[in-house]
Each structure stands twice: as structure tokens, then as C-alpha cells.
């Protein structure tokens, strides 16, 4: 993960357009099984090719909430305190297909989208290959001291 600014700066010191964090996470089928166990979401489209194919999907899909959680986690180190997150929302726009052999690389780029005196809006671009998989992924955070 790379960070190009310090989250503890005042909101006035952070400019719109600044990339504050980015990373790539490699998902595997094991990742999906572990998430299913933690979340209780054992829908077989998240681990069985035959079921995914039977319901017309392009393959086994990552859980949407796993994708959402991995995306927001990208900014936690930059923030220094996840308690600074005030709101987070996304639209699930495209599935993340997790190949049995190669898995799936999920890339997240976090960029400042808006600044006011007390908060920042961080826009997350979340992609799998060339496809953006979360739309309007925005995190409102309390500005640093």
C-alpha cells in the first residue's frame, strides 16, 4: 500500500484528487470459503462452479460484502484509526469472478473526492482487471486534528 499524504493533516491541507492509498488484493477460493465461515454466507455460488454455472453466472463469485470490506480496508492505515470512518456506501455493479486456479486480483485506488472543514470524502475505484466492480464507492471520514 502506498500513501501520498498524511491523514492527520487538517482537511484544509488535503487537496481533491490526491491519491491517499492503493493496493491489490489477491482473492482465492480459499479466501471465499474463509469469508463464508466468518460471515455465515454459504451460498454455493461463492464456492461451487457447477452451481454458479447452473444459475447462469460466469463462474464462482466473490461475496459482495467481502469486496466492499476489502475496499474500505485500503484506507485504514492511512487514517490511522478506523473510528474516523463516518459513512461508507457502494453500488455493486459487476461481479468478481474468482478462478479456481488463478484467483482474482482486486485493485483499489483511494482518492480524495471532496473536502470540507470537518470531513473528507474518499472515492474508491475498485476494479478486477479492466472492470470497475463497485460503483459510487465513497467513504466519508472525519478530518484529522
C-alpha positions as CSV (number, residue, x, y, z in Angstrom):
1,X,0.0,0.0,0.0
2,X,1.3,3.4,-0.8
3,X,0.3,6.6,0.8
4,X,0.8,10.1,-0.6
5,X,-0.4,12.3,2.2
6,X,-0.8,12.2,5.9
7,X,-4.3,11.7,7.2
8,X,-3.6,13.7,10.3
9,X,-3.3,16.9,8.4
10,X,-6.2,19.3,8.6
11,X,-8.8,18.9,5.9
12,X,-7.6,22.2,4.5
13,X,-4.1,20.6,3.9
14,X,-5.5,17.8,1.7
15,X,-6.4,18.5,-1.9
16,X,-9.2,17.0,-4.0
17,X,-7.7,14.4,-6.4
18,X,-4.9,13.3,-4.0
19,X,-4.4,9.5,-4.0
20,X,-4.2,8.6,-0.4
21,X,-3.8,4.8,-0.7
22,X,-3.8,2.0,-3.1
23,X,-3.3,-1.8,-3.1
24,X,-4.1,-5.0,-4.9
25,X,-5.6,-7.9,-3.0
26,X,-5.3,-11.5,-4.4
27,X,-8.5,-13.4,-3.7
28,X,-8.5,-17.2,-3.9
29,X,-11.2,-19.8,-3.5
30,X,-9.8,-20.4,0.0
31,X,-10.4,-16.7,0.7
32,X,-14.1,-17.2,-0.2
33,X,-14.5,-20.2,2.0
34,X,-12.9,-18.4,4.9
35,X,-15.2,-15.4,4.4
36,X,-18.2,-17.7,4.2
37,X,-17.3,-19.2,7.5
38,X,-16.8,-15.8,9.1
39,X,-20.0,-14.2,7.6
40,X,-22.3,-17.2,7.6
41,X,-23.0,-16.7,3.9
42,X,-22.7,-20.2,2.5
43,X,-24.4,-19.6,-0.8
44,X,-22.8,-22.2,-3.1
45,X,-22.3,-19.6,-5.9
46,X,-19.3,-18.5,-3.8
47,X,-17.5,-21.8,-3.9
48,X,-19.1,-24.3,-6.4
49,X,-18.6,-23.9,-10.2
50,X,-21.5,-26.3,-11.0
51,X,-24.0,-24.2,-9.0
52,X,-22.7,-20.9,-10.4
53,X,-22.9,-22.3,-14.0
54,X,-26.4,-23.7,-13.3
55,X,-27.8,-20.3,-12.3
56,X,-26.1,-18.6,-15.3
57,X,-23.1,-16.9,-13.7
58,X,-19.8,-16.7,-15.4
59,X,-18.1,-18.6,-12.5
60,X,-17.7,-18.6,-8.8
61,X,-18.2,-15.1,-7.4
62,X,-16.6,-13.3,-4.5
63,X,-19.1,-12.2,-1.9
64,X,-20.1,-8.6,-2.4
65,X,-19.6,-7.7,1.2
66,X,-16.1,-9.2,1.1
67,X,-15.3,-7.0,-1.9
68,X,-16.8,-4.0,-0.1
69,X,-14.8,-4.7,3.1
70,X,-11.5,-5.2,1.3
71,X,-12.1,-1.9,-0.5
72,X,-12.6,0.2,2.6
73,X,-9.8,-1.5,4.5
74,X,-7.4,0.1,2.0
75,X,-7.7,3.5,3.7
76,X,-7.5,2.3,7.3
77,X,-3.7,2.5,7.6
78,X,-3.8,6.0,6.1
79,X,-6.5,7.1,8.5
80,X,-4.6,5.7,11.5
81,X,-8.0,5.0,13.2
82,X,-10.9,3.2,11.6
83,X,-13.2,5.1,14.0
84,X,-12.7,8.1,11.8
85,X,-15.0,6.5,9.2
86,X,-18.4,8.1,9.4
87,X,-20.2,6.7,6.4
88,X,-19.5,4.2,3.7
89,X,-21.6,3.2,0.7
90,X,-21.2,1.4,-2.6
91,X,-23.2,0.1,-5.5
92,X,-22.5,-3.5,-6.6
93,X,-22.1,-3.1,-10.4
94,X,-20.1,-6.1,-11.6
95,X,-19.2,-9.5,-10.1
96,X,-15.7,-10.5,-9.2
97,X,-15.2,-14.0,-10.7
98,X,-12.6,-16.0,-8.7
99,X,-10.9,-18.6,-10.9
100,X,-10.2,-21.9,-9.3
101,X,-6.5,-21.8,-10.3
102,X,-5.5,-18.1,-10.6
103,X,-8.0,-16.5,-8.2
104,X,-8.8,-12.8,-8.8
105,X,-6.8,-9.7,-8.3
106,X,-8.9,-6.8,-6.8
107,X,-7.3,-3.4,-7.2
108,X,-8.3,-0.4,-5.0
109,X,-7.3,3.2,-5.5
110,X,-8.4,5.7,-2.9
111,X,-8.6,9.3,-3.9
112,X,-9.9,12.4,-2.1
113,X,-13.1,13.4,-3.8
114,X,-14.3,16.3,-1.6
115,X,-13.0,18.3,1.4
116,X,-14.9,20.5,3.9
117,X,-13.8,21.8,7.3
118,X,-14.8,18.7,9.3
119,X,-14.8,15.8,6.8
120,X,-13.3,14.3,3.7
121,X,-14.9,12.2,1.1
122,X,-12.7,9.5,-0.2
123,X,-13.7,7.9,-3.5
124,X,-12.6,4.3,-4.1
125,X,-12.1,2.9,-7.5
126,X,-12.3,-0.9,-7.2
127,X,-11.5,-3.0,-10.2
128,X,-10.9,-6.6,-11.3
129,X,-8.8,-6.5,-14.4
130,X,-10.1,-3.6,-16.5
131,X,-13.6,-3.8,-15.0
132,X,-14.8,-1.5,-12.2
133,X,-16.8,-3.7,-9.8
134,X,-18.1,-1.2,-7.3
135,X,-19.9,2.0,-8.3
136,X,-20.1,5.2,-6.3
137,X,-17.8,3.7,-3.6
138,X,-17.5,6.6,-1.2
139,X,-16.2,6.9,2.3
140,X,-16.9,10.0,4.4
141,X,-14.2,10.3,7.1
142,X,-13.6,12.8,10.0
143,X,-10.8,15.1,9.1
144,X,-7.6,14.8,11.1
145,X,-6.6,17.0,14.0
